[in-house]
Amino acid sequence: MLNVHDIYVNYGKSRVINGISINVHEGKKLAILGRNGVGKTTLLKALMGVLPLEKGSILLADKDISKDTPHLRSQHGLAYVPQGREIIPDLTVEENLDLGGYAHTKDLAAQKRKVIDFFPALTDHLQRKGGVLSGGQQQQLAIARALMSSPKILLLDEPTEGIQPNIVAEISRILDRIGNEMHVTLVIVEQNLKFARKIADQYAIMQKGKIVSEGAMADLQDGTIRKYLAV
């Protein structure tokens, strides 16, 4: 589904991603783990086309999207939920959802009904401005907005950051449903190891812009956690 081969990414003259290769199969859930500052967000931005590649290639369903703009990557089936949610606070929940779907469907109403079914916490707030929602509701809105494009792969950057535990559990259930019922492949950057272990079936740990450990989540060992994730 998603094949990333030996990519390098810079911020200005600073090299941040140093030759990363990952393969994510259709329907899988990959958690990208690592301490702060190792390049996890940069990797997602490179996958979405927000940052250009210096070298390497990205294939989505065997199509090379390495030089495509974010708009084209969205058309090909990538959707991105950035860290900090970045909903538009002065627009209503419904208007935020519409923005996510305008370029992807002619039947916004039908797509909204399909998407909102995953987010019962939003159903009573469609006419409220996004900025007055709680942090957990805003995160759910950001995910829902991304789903309006009917993506093949959903990229999520720290979806549990700053969210209380009961809402984290709800987001975990929602993402499971999305994966199973919408057949969306998930790539999740996450610091919350407990959440990552619950939601993902594969992991990749980053350090200094490289993948230093990867495999089945069930095989992630305590020694690896202490070496690369403990602070």
N, C-alpha and C positions, 0 to 999 in steps of 0.2 A: 504493500500500500504506500508507505513512505520510506524512501531509500535515500539516506544522507551519506555522501561519500567524501571523506577527507576534506571537510570544509575549513576554511580559515576566514576569520572576520576581524576587522580592525575598528577601533574607535580612534579616528584621526590617525596618528602614527603609532598608536599603542595596539599591539596584537592582543586580542582577548580570547578568541577561539583558535585553538592550535591543532587542527587536523582531526576533527571529530567525524566519526562514521557511526550511524545508527540505522537499524532497520526496524520498522514498526509494521506488524502484520495487521491486516484488516480485522476489525473487531476487538483488538487488544487494547489494554490500558497500560501505558508506560508512565512511570514516575521518574522524573529527573531530579536527583537529590544532590546535595552538596552544601558546604558552608557558604556564608555570604561572600560575594565578590569573586566567585569562581567562574562566572560567565553564563549562568543558567538563563537569565533574562535575555542576555545578548543572543544566546542560541535560539530562543523562541522568536526574537525579532528578525533574526536572519532567516528562519524558516518561513516567516510571514512576508519577507521582502522589505521590511522596514529598514533593515541594514543590508548593504550589498555584500556579496561574497568577494573575498580577495582571490580565492581559489576553491576548487571543489565543485560538487554538483548536488542538486536536490531533485529527486524524481518523485512525482505523485502519480500512482497508478501507471508507472512506466513512462510518464510524460515528463520531460525535462522542464522544470519551472525555474531553473536557477537564475534566469535573467528577467523573469516576469515581475511586473509591478504588484504591490499588494492587492490592487483591484482585480487583476487577472488571476492571482492565486485564490482569491475569494471565489471567483467564478469557477475555478477548477475544483473547489471543494474544501479549501482551508478556511477555518474561522478562528479568531484570536480573542481571548478574554484577557486583557492586560492587567498587570498588577495595579491595584488602586481602583479597579472597576471602570473608571472613566465613562460612566453614563453622563448624559446631558441633564444637569440638575433642574434646569428651568423648563424642560419638556415633561409632559406627563409620562407615566409608565407606558401607556398605549402608543404615544408618539415615539418614545425610544424604541419600542418594538417595531413600529413601522419603518423607522430608519434602517433597521437591520434587514428588512425584507424587500425594500423598494426595488433594488437592482436584481432580485432573484426570483420573484414570483409576481404573477399578475392577479393573484387572489390573496391579498393580504389578510382578509377576514378569515379565510379557511386556514391559512398558515398560523395565524394568531391563536385560533381555537386549538389547533394541534399542539402548539408550543406551550400555551398557558396551562394546559392539562397537567404538565409536569411541575407546575409552580403554584400550588394552592394558596401560598402566602401572598401572591400577587393578584389573585382574582378579584379581590374586593377593593383594589387600589388602582385600577386602570386609569382613572381620571385624576389621580393625585400626581403632583410633580415628583420627579425622581429624587430631588434633593431633600425631601422631607422623610423619605423612607429610612428605616434603620440600616445599619451597615450590612446585616445579613440579607435584608430584602434587596438592597442595592446590588449585592453580589449575585443574588438570584436573577435580578433584572439583567445584569451584564451577561450572564450565561444565556438567559432566554433570548436576548437581543442577538447574540451570536447564532443561536439555533434558527433564527428566522431565515437564515441563508441556506438552510438544509445542507449543512456541511457533511463531508465525508470524514474529516478529521477536525477535532476541536482541540486547540492549544489553550491551556489555562495556566496563568502565572500567579502562583500563590493564592488559590481560591479561598483558603481558610484564614488568611491573614487578618488579625484584628476582629475575629468573629467568635461569639460565645459558643461553648461546646455543644449545646443542644442544636444550634443552627448548623454547626459543622456536621453533626450527625445527619441532619436533614439534607444538606448538600450532598453528602456521601450517598444517601438513598436516591436522590435525584439523578446524580451522575450514573449510578448503576442502572437506573431505568432508561436513561438516555442511551447508554451503550447497548443495552439489551433490546430495547424496543425500537429505537431509531437507527440502530446498527452504525453508530458513530464511533470511530476510533478516537481514543483519548490520549493526549500527551500532556502531562501535568507536572509543572515545576512546583515543588512543595518542600517546606521546611518541617512541617508537622509529620514526623515519621509514623506516628500511630495512624493518622488519616491515610498516608500514602500506602501503608501496609494493608489497610482495609480495602482501599479502592483499586489498587493496581495489581496486575498479574506479572508485570515485568518492571525492572528497575535499571537505571543507569546513574552512576555516581560520578560527578565532575570534580576535578581539582585542577587549578591553574589552566583552565580552558581545554582540558582533555577529559576523556572518559577513562576512569581508572578502575572501575569495577562495574559489571553488568551481568544480568541474568534473570532467572525467575525470582519473583519477590519471595516466594516460599523458601528459597535457598540463601537469602541474605543473612549472613552470619553476624553474631555479636562482635567478633573481632574486626570485621570490616566496618561496622558501625562505629566502633571506638576509634578506629584509625582515621576514617574520613569524615565522620559526621559529628562526633562528640565535640563539645566546646567547653 
